[in-house]
Amino acid sequence: MTDQTQKGCNFVIASSPILVSTRRPRLIFLDGLRGITALYVVFHHVHSELVQHGFTGTFEVATRWLQLGHYAVGVFIVVSGFSLMLPVAMSPGLRIEGGWRRYLSRRARRILPAYYVVLCGSLLLAAIWPAFRESDPAAWNFSLRSGAILSHLGLFHNLSPAWCYKIVPPMWSVATESQIYLLFPVLLLPLFRHCGGIVTTLLASALGIAIHLTFGRHLGWVCPWYLGLFAMGMTAALVYRPPVAEPGTRSFRAARRHAAFSMAALLGIAFQIRNRPAWTIPGDLLTGLCAAHFIAWAALHARENRRPVLVRYLECRLAIFLGDISYSLYLVHLPLITLGGHLLRTAMPTNPALSSLLLPVVALPTAILAAMILRRSVERPWIAV
């Protein structure tokens, strides 16, 4: 793959929006979307650390756009649904390549090695280094003598409020996503084959909301309505279903429809957050709609070898680099941010403002470096197996 420099972006952009494969096409902009979303989550947690330790008032109001880290998880869920459905959508009969056993093996190799390395590394640091536990007391209170460890090992810690935010808090979403992966071949895909994408999305969303309304008080942070977001991503993948239809003008019109739906959902998100900031389910569903229509819009343009400005920015080298390490970055960033804040405040007890200002300067490069190491030493070798 060759590179060329595009106007309007200071970084190098891949010359083609698609890495061509007959069964498993890779859309470059998806890597950029993952990377930008992961970076936003990092800034969200840096912002939370600053607000928690005194940066409030005008700063908190001016940076309110950084308070929406939960909705970034919804984007990841939609991207996962799209990515897993894309090769299925291109196969006859909507079948999983290699069968469900190979599918589960691929998912396990993709998710579990890095997850267990970060989990076990965090437990080891907490056991031998008191400062690591003191950096986030809420995550470590009773963790070492409760069911938190066992539930994290089994990826069901999101089922209990006593477990879901222990050890490494963002890992709750890894458990939820892993559970959706198990339901993909046995529930979502059969529904998709018989009912189509829109009906499957509606049924999955209704089922998730019903589970939440029935059992929500007894669950931790499962977010069962994410089934609907995953189905939205699956439905968006149909833009690549063979035979390639809607060439030229018709494809452009379809892309414009997806762009219009995405903008409408984005406005709905802004209105919902402004008026009911604690009402999570509508915000998640609107985020999913926005992400799914945006991905379908970008994929239609990529299929026609058109590259709007926003897509070109998502394909720049920095965004692709962040996308490559996005999963590792998501896993390791919060322990490093909280630990970095704790160490800076301990080193400069008389100047808390300066220690807080130094936090992003220290924590962000450290998190990216740790994610690079984790990606190259753990993720890649297991994916290549």
N, C-alpha and C positions, 0 to 999 in steps of 0.2 A: 504494500500500500504506500503510495507516494503522498507527499504533503505539499501544500501550497499555502501562501499567505493570502488571506482575504481582507479586504477593506472593512473597517468598522469593528475590527477585533484586533487587539494587540498581541494575540497569541496565534500559534500555528493551528490551522484547522485541517482535519482530514479531508482529502479531495473528494471522497465519495461518502454520501450519507448512509450507505449500506455496505456491510461486508457480505458479499453474495454467497449464499449457500442454498441448495435446492430444498433442504429440509429444515434448516435452522438458521434463518437469516438473522443477522445481528444489526440492529439499528443503532448507529453511533450516538444519536441524540439521547437515547435512553441512558447510556452511561453518564452523559453530562447531567441529565435530570437527577439521577441517583446521587451524583457527586454534589450538586448544588443543594439538594435536599439534606444530605448528611451534614454539609457545612452549616446550613441554617440551624440544624439541631445543636451543633457545637456552640454556635453563637447564642442560641436560646439558653443553654445551660450556663454559659459565661455570664449572660445577662441576669439569670436567676441568682447566681452567686453574688453578683454585685449588688442587686437589690436587697438580697437577704442580709448584706453586711453594710447597709447604710446609704446606698445610692438610690434615693427615692425622690419624690417630688417631681421637679421638672424633668429630671433624667428619666424617671419611670414613665412619664407621660410621653416624652419624645421618642422613647424606644418601645412603645407599646406593640409595634409590629414584630418585635422579637419574642413576644409572650405566647406565640401560637405553636410551640413545638409539638404539641400533641397532634395537631392536624398534619404535620409532616409525616407522621407514621401512616396516616391514611394514604398519602401519596405513594409511600413504599408498598403498601398493600395493593394498590391499583397497578403499579409497575410490575409487581410479582405476578398478578393475574394475567396481565398482557404478555409478559415474557414466557410464562409457562404454557399459555394457550397458543402462542404464535406458531410453534412447530406442529401443534395438534390441528390448528386451523388449516394448515397447508397439507395435511395428510388426508387420504381418502377415508371417509367415514368418521372423521374426527377421533382418531385413535392416538393413544400415547405411543410415541416411538420407543420400541423395545419392551413395551408392556409395563404394568404397574410396578413390578419388582425392580426393574432398572430405574424407573422413575424415582422410587423411594430411595434407592441406593445413591442416585445422583443428588437428591435433596439432602440426604444425610451427610454426604461428603462435602457438600457446599456449606451447610449450616453448622454442623456439630464440632469439627476440629477447632476452629477459632473460638467458638463459644466456650468449649471446655477449657481451652488454654487460658482465656481471660478469667473464667470462673475460678479455676484452680489457682491461678496466679494471684488473684485478689484474696482468696482464702489464705494462701501462704503468707502474703504480705500482712494481712490482718493478724495472723497468729504470731509473727515475729517482730512486727514493727507497730508499736502502739500509736504512733502518729498517723498511720494509715486509717486505723479505726476512728481516731479522734477527728479526722477530717470530715467525716460524715456519720455522726453518732446515730442518726435515725436509721441508716442503712445497716448498722452493725449491732444495734441493741438486740440482744437475745439471739442473734443469727447463729452463733456458734454452738448454741445449746437448744435449738428448736428444730422444727421440720423444715426450716428454710433451705438447708443444704441439700437434703434428700429431694425436696420438691424442685430445686433448681437443676439437680442432676437429671431428674426425670422430665424436665420441661413442663411441669404442671404448677409452677409457683404462682402463675397468674390466677389460679382458682381461689386463692385465699387472700384477704386483706393483710393477714399477718405475715405473708411470704412475699407478695408481689414486688414490693419496693426494697427488699433486703439485698445485701451484697453489692450488686451492680443494678441499680434501679431500671435503666432502659431495657434490661433483659426481659421485662414482662412482655414486650412486643414480640420478641423472638419466640416465646412460648405460644403466643396467640397465632403468629404466622405459621409455626410448625404444625399446630393443630388444624389450620386451614389447609395446609399441604396434604394432610392425611385425608381430609374430606374432599379434596379436588377430584380424585379418580372414582370415588365411591358415591358421591352425592352431586357435586356441582356439574361434573362433566356428563353423567347420564341425564340430568335435568336439561342440560344445554342441548344434547342431541335430540331430545324429544320435544322440548318446549321452545327452543330458540333463546337468543341472548337476552332480550328485553324481559320475557316472562321469567327466565331464570334469575335475573337481577332482582325483579320484584319479589319473587318467592324467597330468595336468599335473604334479602333485606328484611322482609316481614318475619321470617323465621328467626333471624338474629334479634330483632326488636322484641319478639314474643319471648324468647329465652331470657332476655334482659329484664323484661317486665315481670316475668314469673320468678326468676331465680336471682335477680340482680343483687338483692340485699345479702345473699349468701356467697356471692362471688367476689373476687378481688377486682381485677382490672382486665377482664377477658375481652370486652368489646365484641360481643358476638355479632353485632351488626356489620362488622368487617367482612362477613361473608358476602354481603351485598356489594361492598367496594371491590372485593376480589372478582366477583362476577362482572362488575363494570369493566374491569381490565380485560377479562376474557372476551366480553362483547366487543370491545375496541379492537381486539386482534382480528376480527372478521374482515377488516379492511384488506388483509393479505390473503384471504381465502381464494384459492384458484377456482375457476380461471380468473385471471386478472381482468376485472371489469371496470367500467366507467373510465376509459382512457380520456385524456385530453380535457375538454371543457367540462364533461360530466364529473370527472374526478375533482376538478377545481371547485365546482359547485358543492360537491359533498364536503370538501375541505372547508369551504366557507360556512356551511351549516354547522360543522363541528366547532369551528371557531366561535360562531355566534352562541351556541349552547355553552361553551366554555366560559365566555365572557358573562353570560347571564348567571351561571352558577357562581362565578367569582364575585359578582355584585351581591348575590344572595348570601355568600359567606360573610362579606363585609357588613351587610345589614344585620345578619344574625348575631355576629360577634359583638357588634356595637350595642344591640338592644338586649340580647340574652347571652352574655358571655359564658354562663355556666351550663347552657343547654348544649350538651356535647353531641348528641346523636344527629340533630339536623346539620350541625356544622360539619361533622364527619361525612355525612351523605352528600352534602353539597361539595365538599372538598373532593370526594370520589368522582362525582359527576364532572367537576371542572378538570381534574387530572385525566379522566378517561377520554373526554372530548378533546382535550389538548393533545394527548398522545395520538388519537386517531387522526386529528388534523395534521400533525407533524408527520405521521407515517404515510398519509396520502401524498403529501408533498414529496417525501423521500421516494415513494414508489414511482413518481413522475420525474424524479431527479430535479426537483425544484427545492431551493434552499432559502426560505425566508430568513430575515435577520435574526430572529429569536432562535431558530434552529441552528444557525451558524455559530451563535454564541455558545449554545449547548454542545457544539462539536469542537470547540476550541480545546487546545491541548491541556490547559489547566483544568477545565471541567471534566475531561476524559480521565485525567490523572486522579482527580478526586473520586470519580465514579469507580475507578479500579480499586481504590482502597476504602470505598464507602462503608462496606459491612464491618471491616476491622475498625474503622474510625468510629462508627456507631457504638461498637462494643467497648472500646478502651477510653473514650474521651472523658466521660463523666468522672470516673475515679481519679484521673489525672488533674482535672479541673478543680475538684474539691480538695484534693491533696495539695495542689499548688497554692490554692487560696489559703489553706491552713498554714503551710510552711511560710508563705510570705507574711501573713499576719503575725506569726510567731517571731519571725526575724525582725520585723519592724513594728513592734507593739505601739510605739509612740506616734506612728504616722500611718494610720489605717487607710487614708485616702490614697497615698502613694502606693501602698501594697495592693490595693484594689485595682488601680490603674495599670500596674505591672502584670496583673493576672493574665489578660489576653495575650500580652507580649510573650509571656513565658509558657502558658498552657497550650496555646494553639499550635506553635511549632512542635512542642513535645508530643502532643496528641497525634499530629500528622506523622512524625517520625516513628512513633510506636506503631501506628497503623501500617506504615510501610513495611516495618520489620515483620509484623504479624502476617501481613498479606503475602510477603515473599517467602517466609519461612514455614508458614502453616497452611494458609488457604491454597496457594497455587499448587504445592505438591499433592494435596489431597484431591483437588479438582482434576489434576492431570492423570490420576490413577485410572 
